[in-house]
Amino acid sequence: MPWDPWIVYNDWAKKYILGQSVVNLNSVKSIMNILEKKAVNTSERLWMPVFYLLKLDWSFPFMNYTPFWKAHRKHFHQHLGPMQMEIYRPIIKDQMLKYLQALVKNPHDFRLQTRSWLGLTFMRLSYGIDDAQWNKNLIVKAQAMNQGFSEAAIAGRYLVNPIPLLRHVPTWVPGAGWRKPLEMVGELSREVSRVPFKQAKEQVDRGKVNEDISLVRHLGPGSHIYEGFPPARASHLVVSLHPTTWRLARVSYWSLSTPTLATQVMAKAQNEMDTVIGTDQLPQPEDYKHLPFVQAVVKESTCWHTVGPFALPHVSKKDESLANRAVMHDLECFPDLMSFKPERYLKDGKLNKELLDPEFGIFGYGCRMCPGRFLAKDIILVHFTMCMSFLFNIKPGRDEHGKKIPLEYKLLSTPAPYQVEVCPRSAKHAALIG
């Protein structure tokens, strides 16, 4: 019996969403027509009653399309737009170097190290505090908060969403124990959205902040947007970067795993960088535009396994809502899509402008396109990929008998746990990072 997705999604909507109509957009044409051309109508968010218990009123991604949201986005773009990336490069490069050094010393713990590297980078960029322990404590809390958000948003998990009055039921009432974990996440949410910004701002005011560049410093006295800018809004703007950290960590896990299935691709990317950059220095973000094959590898990696198979739902003001993964798995645009073939993005040795760019699908659509996409691209899709490919050979891990451990690829937003061997290409390459 054929599987008709539109019928299944309709059944799911009736079962889990109790009467709300959900439209699943899986083609470029439909997304352009609904989420791009009609963005003013289709940029609202679905506010779930469980979000009240999670205290998500500060969260930029969940805000409705209002003047308040527009003000947030404007300031986000002012500080994280393409023109600001050069400002943040010193921190990005410093944390990348520390990460590479740690990876050489302990290559087996790459998942934890990757997550820590990204978290520390974002905390320094956000709060301007180069205190590893302070940042790590905040990373742990932010990760727990985001995990709580993800679990609470699962359709059908909590009856409070279809029956909003349940959010007023006290925890002491029999059967209301489901509230306790949500309220714990809510208290964590309130703490993370307020306390770190307050502590960092106090350090800025006393002249004791470590970094010359950070969102907190830019939002403080003397900045061009400080006058009339509410402290609460500034705090919410900074903390909204946290979810980006964990999504980028999943991108990094895919980036580390894909070369093990395509060693020839890895060798070709390394050869291109050796030829263009040389072997006496680390690749820099500005080198990226001169490396068409490396660019193709990045595009193929992001297209091959989408980190967010489903985007956050868009809700229309008038009749017209979303998902994501099939856009980048359209057989008409990407034949033989499960084979890792960066060459599909090249034509006559240059990037093929006629092929759909994966960036169309990985950062959202319309007015809701991720405002942190330039930072994400600069840190992960460029600097991380170049440095890892240039410095290391990445191979499948081996079991106690010396046999290769096959990688298990599932259609998830993060790969199943896996082991890889991360080894410097040579002593000369290792010496480049000290």
N, C-alpha and C positions, 0 to 999 in steps of 0.2 A: 504493500500500500504506500503510495507516495506521501512524502512529508511536506505539507503545505505550511510554511512558516507563518503566513498571515493568519491562518486558522488557529494555529497553536498560540500565537501571541494574543489573539482575540480571546481564546479560552483562558489564558493566564490572566488577562486583564479582568475577566469576570470573576475568576477565582481569588486573585490576590488583591486587586485594586478596587473591587466592589463598585462597579459602575462607571469608572473613569475610562474614557476611550484613549488608547495608546496607539500611535502610529510609529512603526519601525522603519526608519529611513536607511536604505542600504545601497543607494546609488548616488553618484555625483550629481546627476540631473535633479533628483528630488531634493537633495540637500541644498543645492544652489537656489532652487525655486522657493523653498520654504524657509530655510534658516539663514540664507544670505539675502535674497531679494526682499523677503518679508520679515527681516530681522526685528523691526520695531514691534511687530505683532507676536513674534515667536521667541522672545528672549526672556520670558518670565521663568520662574523656578517653581517646582512643586515643593511646597512647604508641608512637611509631615508633622503631625502632632508630637511624635517622639522627639523632634528637634527641640521642643520647649524644655523637656527634661534634660537634654544634652547641653542646654544653654548655648545654642548656636546662633544667637542673634547677631554676633559679631562677624560671622563667617562670610567673607566676600563672595565665594562661589555660590553660596546658598541664598544670597540676597535677591530680592525681586528687582526687576528692571525699573528703577525709580530714579529721580534726581539725586537721591542719597547715594545709590549705587554708582551712578555716573560720575559723581565727585570722587568716589573711591578709585574708580578705574582711571580717571584723569591723572590722579596723583601716582597711581601705580605706574602708569606709562611714563610720567615725568622722571621717575627714578629707576625704571627697569626697561626703558626703551632702548633701541639699538644704539643710540648716541651715547648712552651711559656705560656700555659694556667695557670700554677702555678704562674707565675709572676703577672698575672692580677687578681688573686683571691682576694687580699685585697680590691680592688675597687669594684669588683663584689659582694662580701659579704657585704660591707658597704652599697652599694646602695640597695641591696636586703633587708637588715634590715630596712632601711628607708622606703622602699616601704611597707613592711609588717606592720610597725607601722602606716603608713598613712591609710592602708586598714582597720585596726582595728577601727580607729577613724572615717573613712568615707567610709563604705563598698559599698554604693550605687553608688559612682563615680569611679567604678573600671576601666572602659575603659580609662578615661582620666588619672587616676593614673598609669595604666599599660603603657600607651604610654609615659608618662613623665618619669617613672622609666627607661625604656629602653633608651630613648633619653639621659637622664642625665648620664647613665652608659656609653654609647658609646661616649659622648662628653668628659667625664673624661678620658676614655681610649685613645681617639684620640688626644686631645689637652692638657690634663694634667691640666686643669683649673677647680677648685672646687668652682666656682662662680655660684650659682644657677641661678641668673638672666641672666648672660652672656650666660650660656648654654641654658636656656629656649628661649632666643631671637634667638639663632642659630637654635634651634629645630624647631621653628615656620617657619623660612625661609627655612630650609631644607625640612620640610614637604610640604610647598607650592611648592617648586621646584619639588619634587618627584610627587606630584599630577599633576602638569603641564606636566611632562614627560609622565605619564600614560595616560592622556587624549589625548595628541598629538600623541601617538603611536597607537591609535585605527584605525584599517584598514578602509580606505575610508572616514575618517573624513576631511582630507585636500587634495585639488586638487594639492597642491604643490608636493606631493609625486609622483603621476604619471606624473606630468608636472613640472619638476624641475626648469624650467626657471622662474616660478612664484615667486621664492624666491627673485628675483631681482626687483620685482615690488615695488615701493615706497608706503608707507602707505597713502600718500595723493591722490593716484589714486583711483577714485570711484570703490568700490567693493573690495578694498584691506584692509578693516578693520579687516579681520581675522588675519593679521600680528601682531596687537597690543598686544593681550594677549600672543602670542608666544614670542614676543620681551621682554615683561615684565618678563616672566619666564627665558628667556635667560640672561637678566641682573642679575636676582637673581642667576642664575647658575654661572655666572662669579664671582659674589661677594662671594658666599658660597665656591667656589672652590679655592679662593685666600686669602681673607681678614682674616678669622679665623686662618689659618695656619700662616700668617704673624704676627698677634697679639700674638699668642701663642709662636712663635719662638722668638719674641722680649722679652717676659717674661722669656723664658729659658735663653737667652743670658744675661739677667740682673740678673739671679738667683732668680727670683720672682715667678716661676711657682709653683703651689701648690703640684702637684704629683711628686713622685720620678720615676714613671713609666708612660709612654705614648708613642704613636707613634712619636709625635713631638720630644720628648727628645731623643728617639732612633735614629732618623734621623738627629740629630744635631751634632755639633762638639764633637769629642771624640768617636763617635760610629764607629764600624768597617766598615760601608758602607758609611760614610759621604764623604770621599774623592772622588771627581768626580761625586757625586750624585746631579743632578740638583735640585735646590729648587722647580721648577715647578713640577717635577716628584714627589718629596716628598709630596708636597701639594695635588696632584692628588691622591696619594696613600692613604693619610689620609681621604680625603673627599669621597673616594669610599666606605667607611664603612657606609655612611648615608643611602643608600637604604636598607641595612640589617636591620636597626632599625625598619622600618615600616613593613617589612615582618615578623619579629619576634613578633611585636605587634599583628599581625593577628594570629600567632601561639598561643600566649597567650590567645586571646579571645576564640579560640577553646578549649584550655586546661581548661579554666574556665567554659565553658559551658557543656562539655561532662560529668562531674560527675553528673550533675543534671538528666541525663537520665540513670545513672547507679550507684545508691546509694550503691548497694551491692559491686560493684567493688571498690568504694571509701573506704568502710568499710574494705575490704580485704587488700587494699594497706596500710591503716592506721595500721591495725593489724600487717602486716609484718614489718613496720617500728618500731612500738612499741616493737616488739619482738627482732629485730636485733639491733636497735639503743638505745632503751630505751625511757623513757618519760621525761628525765631531761635535754635534750639538743636538739638543732636544728640539723636536718640532714645536713651533709656536702657532697660535691661532691664525696669525696673518699668512701662514704658509698654506692654509687650507684651500684657498682659491686657486692655487697652482697645482693641486693634486686631484685631477678629475676621477681617477680610479678610487681613491680613498673616499671622495664624495659619493661615488656610486655605492661603495660598501656601506656607508652610513645610511643612505637611502634604502638600500635593500634590507638592512638590519631592522630599520623602523617599520618597513612595510611588511616584512616576513611574519613577524609576531607582534601585533599591536598591543601595547602595554595596557591601554584602556579599551577592551573590546566593546564596552558600552560607555558612552559619554553620560554626563549628568543630564537628566531629562530637561528638555526645553518645554515650557508650557505656553500655549497661545492665549492671548487675551480674547480673541474671537476663535471660531472653529478653525483649527488647524493644529505634536510632541515627538522620542529620538533613540537611535543607537548607531553603531560606528564601525565595527570590525569589517563587515562585508564590503565596505567601500574600497578598502585597500586589497581585498581579495576578489576583485571582479575579474573573472577569467578573460573577458574581452580586453581589458587593459593589461592584465598580467598573466599571460599563458604560462603554464608550468610553474605556478606560483609557489609551490612548496619546495622547489629546488632553489638553493641559494645561489643566485646568479646576478651579481652586481653589474655584469656587462649589459643587462637589459636597459640600464640607464645611460649607456654611452652610444654615441654615433660618430664615427670618424674620429675617435679619440677624444671627443668632447662630450659634455653632458647633453643628453637628448632632451631638448626643451619640449618636444611633442608628447612625452610620456608624463602621466600624472605624477606630480611630486608628492611623496608621502606626507610632507608637512601640511598638505591640505587636510589630512584626516587625523593627525595625532595631537593637534593643539586645540581642537574644537572649531566652532563655526560662528559666523556672524558676529554680533555684538558680544557674544560670550566666548570668543577666542581667547585662549589663555594669555593674560598680559605678561606672564613671566616666561613666555616662549623664547625670547631672545637670550635670557640668562641660561635657560635650559639648553638651548642649542650651543651656546658658547662653552658651557661647562662639560656637557656630556657628548653631544653629537659632533663636537669638533675636538676639543682639547683632550678629553679622555680617550676617544677612539684613536687619535693620532699617536699619543704617548704609549698606549698599551700595545698598539700594533708595531710601533717603531722599536720599543725596548724589549719586548718579550715574544717568545714562542709559546703558544697556548695549545696544549694537547689534552686529549681525554685522560682522566685519571685512571689508575690501575689498582686492581684488587691485590690481596695478599699473595696471589699466585702470579702476579705480573701481567694479568690479562686486562685489556682495556675495558673500562666500565662504560657501557653504552649510555648515552644521554637520552633521557626520556622527555620528549617534547609533547606537551599537552596544550590545548587551545585555552590557555589561562593568561591572566594578566602578568604572571610571573612564572618562570620555568620551575619545574619540579626540582627538588634538591639534587644537586649534582656535584661531582668532583672533577677538577681539571688540574693539570700540571702547568704552573706559570713559572717559566724559567727565562732569565735574561738571555738574549741572543748570543752574547759573548761577554767576556770580562770587560771589554772596552765599553760596551753598552751599559753595563752595570755601573762602571765608573762615572758615567755622565750624571748620575743622580747622587753621587757621593757615598 
